[in-house]
């Protein structure tokens, strides 16, 4: 079955509208009349398996995956934040879902594009997210007052973000100098010329070595450029090792999908650096003694594999003054992180209040 056929398989039988994935119902639903459409998980998936692909082979020749978005989707690129959004061809995009810029231009699908084969379906409903957003805005004490009354939930969009995951078996050998602290009694003369004693810490250094083996299961690297990286890290993790589903067009119906611009080669290098940092941390932990120096590590990687996946977020983006801000909610766990402008009036008044209190206390203490 072609994807275009799968995409057209779910018109609403009541009003003819296009069905969308509804996280609250965990089903396809009509956004116009609310009708729940019959659908079973996996009926449009080409395979129930979630595959890991050999990394070295893919880096030599990037394969075109057998399922995913393909050309039946429409793509536009934002000339402001550079995010590439992919959505159903029946939809017309007026502004970028990530930054709100109207400067968006059509882009063509790349022939060597790796398409996603699995995803985390959205399970957090937009009504829950809107309540979270309102409470979050109300609790931002240092934000301008008019921001709290703005209809910022109107900018809320459901988006699937691209991620890479990497697996690897790592064997590491390490050598180091282990330091063991001991104390000696030392004599000295104080300011009055009297002889005193004190304990002085010394360190005895000994050669040490060891090895460890570790399996990295789904070391994740985000491939999004549309969502601010600092916010994305705050709403992680996404449970990719346990809850992934095979890609099915039903899950992304009515949602925007961001196309990756951090490619496999870049992501694999980032993953390698993350794994090396983790291995170094493990080796440091294994070095005996009270301290160590000259830690040297030799790591050997085997069976490196990867997946390209999609994860859901709810994104509210807005402009205040000349700056753009985002609030992100994990569409699977509900974890939230956001940015907001600062009210310099509130900050100035607070500083003045502190100064006044300081001088009042100083005046009272001087009486």
N, C-alpha and C positions, 0 to 999 in steps of 0.2 A: 504494500500500500504506500503510495506516495504521500509526502507530508502535506501537500496542498489538499489532497483528498481528506486527510485526517482533520485539517483545519476547517474544512467545510462540512464536517460531519455533524456539527452540533448547533444548528440554528434552533431558536426557541420555537417549540410547536404551538405556542399560544399567540405570540406577537411577531415572530419572525426575526427578532433581534439576535445579534451575535452573543453567544454565551461567553462568560468569563469565569476564570478560576476564582472561587469564593472561599477564602481561608476559614471563615466562620462555619461554613457548611462542609468544608473539605470535599467539595464537589463542584461541578460546572453549574452555573446559575445564570439566569437572564438578569442583567443589571437594570432592565426596564420594568419588567412585571414580576420579577422575583421567582419565576418558575425554576424548579430544580430539574435538571436534565439527567436522564439515565446515563450512567457512565461507570465503567469498572476500571480500576487501576491496571495499566499494562495492556489494555486492548489495542492501543495505537503504538506501543513500543515494539521495535523490531526484535528485541531480545530482552529477556529478564535479567541477563547477567550484567554486572557492572565490571568492566574490564580495566585492567592495568596494562599500559603499553610500555614496551622496552624504550627507555629514554635514549640510549646511544643510537639505536636504529632510527628513532624519530628525528634526532638532531642531524643525521646524515641526509634523511629524505623525509620531509614533513608529510605525513599521510593525510588524505581527506577522509574524515570519519564517515561512517555509514549512516549515522542518524544525527539529528540535531536541527539547526535552524535552516540551513541551505538558502537558496536564492528566493524562496517564496516569501521571505520577509523583506521589509523595506528598511533601509539604513540611512541615517543622517548623521553628520558630524557637526559638533558645535565649534565654531571658530573662536569661542571665548575660553572654554575649559578643555576643549579637544576631545571630549567624550564622544564615542560613537554609539548611538542608540539604535536598537533593532526592534521593530514592532510589526503588527499585522498590516498588510498593504492597504486595507480599507481605511486605516486611520490617517488623519492629516496632522502633522506636528507643526505647531505654531512657535513654540519656545522649547528651549532645552530643559529637560526634566531635572537636570543636575544643578544648573546655575540660573535658570530663568532667562538666559539670553535669547533674543530673537534671531541671532546670527547663526542659523543652521543651514547646511547645504547637503544635498544628496551625495552619497558615496556608493561606489560599486562594491560588490562582494569580491573578496580576493580569492583567486582560484586555489591557493594552498592553505586556506583558512581551516584551522582545526575547530570542528564544531563540538559542542558539549554532548556528552553521552549520558550524563547523570546529573541529578540536581536534588536540592532540598526543597520540597514543596512548601509554600507559604502556609502557615497555620495560625498566624496572629491576624485577627480581623481589623479592618481599617477603623471600625467604631471604637475598638479598644485603644488603638494608636491615637486617635483624635483626643480621647479622654486623657491619655498620657501626655500628649502635647500641651493641652490646656493647663494641666497641673504643672508641667515643667515650666511653661512661660510664667505662670503666676508665682512660682517659687524663685524666679531669678531676681533677687533683691537689687542688684546693681545694674539691671537692664533699664532702659528708658520706660517710663510709665505707659506711653502710648503703644509700645511694642506689645504689652500685655493685653491690650484691647484690640489689636489688629487681627484680622481674619487669616492668620497664618496657616491654619489647618486647610485652607482652600488650596494651598500649593502642594498638598500631600500626594505622592505618587508611589505606586508599587513597582519596584524594579528588581530584576534578577541581575546580580553582579557576576562577572567572570572570575573564577579562581582556578589556580593550578594546585594539584596535590602531588607530592612525591614520596615514594617509598624507597628505602635502601637498607641493605645490611652493611654495617660498618664494623670492621675489626681495627682496633687502634693499639699500638705499642707506644709506651711512654718511658722516658727517663727523666730524672730530676735529682736535685740535691735536697735532701730532707734536713730541716733544721730542728734540733731539739734544744729547748731552753734549759739552762741551769743557772744557779746563782752562786756568786762568790762574795766573801766579805772583804770590803775595801776600807782602808783607813784614810782619813783626811783631817785637815785642821779647819775648824770653823772660824768665824770672823773674829773671835776673841783669842785665837791661837790655841784653843784646846783641841786635843785629839779626839776624833769621833769615828765611829764605824757605820757603814751602810751596806746594804745588799745590792749588788750590781748584776743585772741579767747578762748572761753570755749565751752564745749559740754554738752548738756543736753540729757540724755539717757532715752528712753521710750520703753516699751514693744510693739511689733507690730506682727501681724500675717496676713495670707492670704492664698489663694488657687488659683490654675489655672488648666486649662484643655488644653491639646494640642494633636493634631494628627500629628504623623510623617508619611509622605508619601514618601516612597522610600529613606530612610536613606541608603546611599550606602557604601559598604565596598569592596574595590578591593581584588580579590583573586589571583592576578598575583604575581609571584616571578621573572618573566623574565624581566619585565620593572622596572627600578629603581623607587622606591616609590616617591622620591622627584620630579621626572619629571612627573610622572603620576598625582600627585596632581596639578601640574601647568597647565596641559591641561584639567583638569576637569572644569566645570561639563559636564556630558553627560545627555541630556534631557530624562531621563528614565521615568518620570511621564507622558509625553505627546506623545512621538514619537516611543515607542517600537512597534515592529511587532512580531506576532507569529513566532516561529522558522520555517524556511523553508530551506531545504538543498541548494536551489539555491543561497541564500545569501552568503554562505561560500564556494562556488565552487572556487577552485584555491587559497584560502586563508589558512593560517595556523591558527589553533585554539589552544590557550593555555589551558591546563587542570588545574583546580584549585588544589592548594596544601594547601591553607588556607581553611580548611573545614568549614562546617556549624556551628559546635560548637564554633570554634575559632572566626568566623565572627560574630556570634550572641553576643558573649561577647564584641567584639570590638564595635558593634553597640550599645549595652547597655551602654557602657562607653561614647560613643559619645552623646547619647540621654541624659544621666545624666548631661553631661557638658552643653548641651543646656538648659535643665530644670533649672540648677543652674543659668545660665546667665539670663533666664527669671525671676526667683525669685528675683535675685539681683536687676534687673530693677524695680520690683514692690515694693520693700521695700521703705517706705516713709522716708523723712528726707534728711539731707545733707550727711550723711554717715551711716554705720551700722556695727554691729559686732555680733558674735555668731549666724550666720545664720544656721538654722537647717531645713532640707527638708526631707519629707517622700513622696516617689513616689509610685504610684500603677499603674501597667501596665496591660492592657487588650487587647484582640484581636491581639496578636502579630502574624504577618504573614511574609513570606519571598518569594522571587523569586530568581532563579539562571538565570542570563542573560549573554549575550555576547555584548561587545562594540568594535567598530573598531578603530584601530590606524595604522598609518604608522610608521615604525621603521627603522632607520638607525643606525647600530652599527659598530664600528670600533675600532681598537687597535692602539695606538700611544705609542711607547716605550713599556713599560711593563703594561700599564693600558688600560682598556676598557672604551669606552665612548659611549653614546647613544644620539640620537636626536629623539624626539617623536612628532608626529602630530596627533591631534584628527581627526579621519576619518569621523566625522560627522559635526564638527564645524570648523575645520582647525586651531585650536589653537595649537601653537608650543612651545616646550621647549627643551633645549639641553645642553649638556656638551661638553667641549673642553679643550685640554691641554693649558697650559700657556707657552709662550716663555720667558724664563728667560733672554735671551739676550735683548729683548725689555724692560723687567721690569728693568734690571740693567742699561740700557742706560737712561731710564726715571728717575730713582733715581739719577744717576750721573748728569743729566741735572738739576734737582731740586737743588742739592747741589751746583752746579756751579752758578746757578742764585742767590741762597741765599747768597753766598760769594761775588758775584758781587754787589748785593744790599747793603750788609753790608759794603763793601769797599767804595762804593760811598757815603753812609750816614755818614761815618766817616771822610770824607774830610771837 
